[in-house]
Amino acid sequence: MRLSRRSLLTGTAGLAGAAVVGRSAKAEGARSGAAVDAVVIGGGLSGLIAARELVKQGKTVTLLEAKSTIGGRMVNQKVAGGGVIDLGGQWGGKTHYRLEALSEELKLKRYPSYYEGKGVFIWNGKSYTTDLFNDFWRSIGFSNPDDIDLPEKEKEAALQLWNELFEISKSISVEQPWTSPNAQVLDATPVSQWLLERNAAPLAQWMFGWICRGNGAQVFEPYESSMLHLAWSMAVAPPNETAEDWLFYKGAGEVAKIIANELGSRIILNAPVFKIDQDSSGLTVIYGDCKTVRAKTAVVAIPPPLRLNIQFNPPLPPRFVQLMRRTPMPSKWKVLAVYPTAFWRDQGYCAAGSGNLDVLEQTADACPPEGNPGIIASFVSGNKIGGFSQLSHQEQRALVLKDLAAYWGPQAKEPIELVIVRWTEDAWIGGGYGVTRSTGAWTAFGSGWQDDHGKVFWAGTEQSTRWPGYFEGAIEAGLAAVKRLNAVLA
Amino acid sequence: MRLSRRSLLTGTAGLAGAAVVGRSAKAEGARSGAAVDAVVIGGGLSGLIAARELVKQGKTVTLLEAKSTIGGRMVNQKVAGGGVIDLGGQWGGKTHYRLEALSEELKLKRYPSYYEGKGVFIWNGKSYTTDLFNDFWRSIGFSNPDDIDLPEKEKEAALQLWNELFEISKSISVEQPWTSPNAQVLDATPVSQWLLERNAAPLAQWMFGWICRGNGAQVFEPYESSMLHLAWSMAVAPPNETAEDWLFYKGAGEVAKIIANELGSRIILNAPVFKIDQDSSGLTVIYGDCKTVRAKTAVVAIPPPLRLNIQFNPPLPPRFVQLMRRTPMPSKWKVLAVYPTAFWRDQGYCAAGSGNLDVLEQTADACPPEGNPGIIASFVSGNKIGGFSQLSHQEQRALVLKDLAAYWGPQAKEPIELVIVRWTEDAWIGGGYGVTRSTGAWTAFGSGWQDDHGKVFWAGTEQSTRWPGYFEGAIEAGLAAVKRLNAVLA
């Protein structure tokens, strides 16, 4: 096994092209001294899409990115065996129409994610080979409950609570969740408390923990957020619409690279923004080493909690700030294990694993179509990152490999490359993914969450009401911000 | 009744002296161009104390304050009838020895808070005249339970839970709460869930809500934070040590004024800090309109969530950032109602009221010793501020007066001045008071909370393990930061 020697977060090499273009030229605003039509803050997918759309419309644009690389959490990287991995998001979903259209436009080929063969469900150390679910709301983890040899009563009780969540999610207003039926009570009820009220057994408790931490538009512990927020998450990113349906041949990160190259010198890297001053004629954005860009409008496309890293003048509304302070950055790391081949496929498996393991609660097949090299994607999710991140990298790897082997056998312990992407340790990203609202935050402080701030327009996937936390939401939010911004420019 | 026409947050007038001194002169660092020994960020009590201590020790100091006034939440103001109010904190406690010593040193006279006569407890609209408690852990609100005509069983059940909290609080490590017995379980249990587990009746639920929102070193809703954090709050600020024991004749804000005048031109107002760059020889602090101060060390004495408003280079440790993002700014407004005399005293009351009212869950006598003018202090606390802040100021006043009258009769509806201090609407303060940690944050991300960041030393009352959220904690934390800093300067 070759341990990757890459430190922390990599992927810079593959993006050198875009980076050099960005660095070597002054951006339009800086060059001319005149105000650009829009400054875009944040070079993740949402900011890139907003900038690209503005350029298409003939607007002058400067994009400021705090990091030395573009793409945010949309970053691909070559790995051993001739493969490509995505360090952040990678899948397209069945109903991710905007992402699909974008891939067509950029001429990036896609292929269906591999779901042939059996999955595995692990409960208290015992492994069950199972069919995959075909209805998410009748599944346990990724598995068909009929194939899991646990007491029928416990499974049925868990699925009943599952169904209750599904029913609540149907009643949620995605734009104004605080107006949903019973919103006050649901938002004052932590998920863990809701489960206690219903005498949930350990299986149901784990299933809810698993979905809170892992699946959908959110990452939180069941005690950290409310039933209203969980139901909202299910409403904005319906898990039965197969969010992990297809993949990019070259990795999703290719999308960011292509758009960054299109934008070229409009991008300024290493440009963290400190301050946005608004006046009657526009904005002055102060960044980096006290440089300024003058702009008529701004699109802010960074994760919501990071907005508090910018000093706004006039200041953001107090309730909006209170909401942001109750929108903690979710904790998620990605694991990518690369093998010579997708050995599990030969054994009739598709690498869709789930279960109550110590570190990895789910795995998925993330190979190229032919399974060569074999790649398994997994996650370390939620508050366990607090303790896990204090272990040495070697200890982390050992625990990850132990769980991979529990799912897929001893061969899984011998990857040719193992990449752990520690997103919470990237200062300009801070974690992932999606939106977590603290219990009660939606109903107390939520009502201004979609309000732009003068000529500052919010983008970023978390701003979407359709697949926030996903690429699809990033595109939607970027385009929507441009649409609102145009009303000011017009 | 004369409605005060002061907008939002006032108190600037009374501080004009200090402000002018600060504005009119360049600070030492700026003047000489050489590095000061320490830059202090934040001009609340903790920062003022740190700066004062450094000056006493012969160090060169620059204090940067984001606002145009000094004192943070330690601000006094003249009101109708010749009285003085404090817009933020005002009381000293029985065991607030540092604050007591400071008042002696500054020659500021104190007097005992007025607790003669009866209190009032209101439950579901019914008012009970009661003796005050003499043991907090045998009290309901501020009242002796024997005087409250509710079923003995319900009162006893509530007091049993009260006692259970008290017992847990004794087992908490104030420095390292995550190492306390049963810490993992306690921290994964929202207070509201803990109450549900014990079938708490409405009275007990309210009592816990009341203490979470109001009394001690924290302000949060029972569903927002954990039993571990509540018990920690009780351990660091024991409510049976009478935290509201005495008052300053001239108002507590006088302390800040005197120290600010001592510091004189070392203070720079209107100087929000954007960035702190550290290198081997010291720090460069960038503030205001991209001005810089060079310093050997820094004391950061601002509320913890506001630290995220500063860009640190090197960045703050990821777990520390995760913790700060799970330390939302508490929501509390202060209400001060001024009357010609303390009419309640003539009726045998001491204005200590508590109860499950819509807006004001507690009131206290805040008069000068002779009760002339009469002043009642109260609070709007917790998430109700979310909705309350959306009402017009006139509507807010009407609701406040309604509750004041419920406690103290129709005369309470006729103040000669009514001041509502909307702390959450002050962009450079953001709320108050004390420390709220989201459920689970202590155990997942807490362990570095006291670690300084290179040559940046944390102060601010919230950093203390003895009376955080109080003046006492502010002094302790300011002095402790200087002590640690001296190890670097030496």
Interface residues (C-beta under 8 A of the other chain):
Chain A: A188 T189 P190 S192 Q193 L196 E197 E221 Y223 E224 S226 P272 F274 K275 I286 C290 P305 L308 N309 Q311 P315 L316 P318 R319 V321 Q322 R325 R326 P328 M329 S331 N383 K384 I385 G386 G387 S389 Q390 R422 T424 E425 A427 G430 G431 S438 T439 G440 T443 A444 F445 S447
Chain B: A188 T189 P190 S192 Q193 L196 E197 E221 Y223 E224 S226 P272 F274 K275 I286 C290 P305 L308 N309 Q311 P315 L316 P318 R319 V321 Q322 R325 R326 P328 M329 S331 N383 K384 I385 G386 G387 S389 Q390 R422 T424 E425 A427 G430 G431 S438 T439 G440 T443 A444 F445 S447
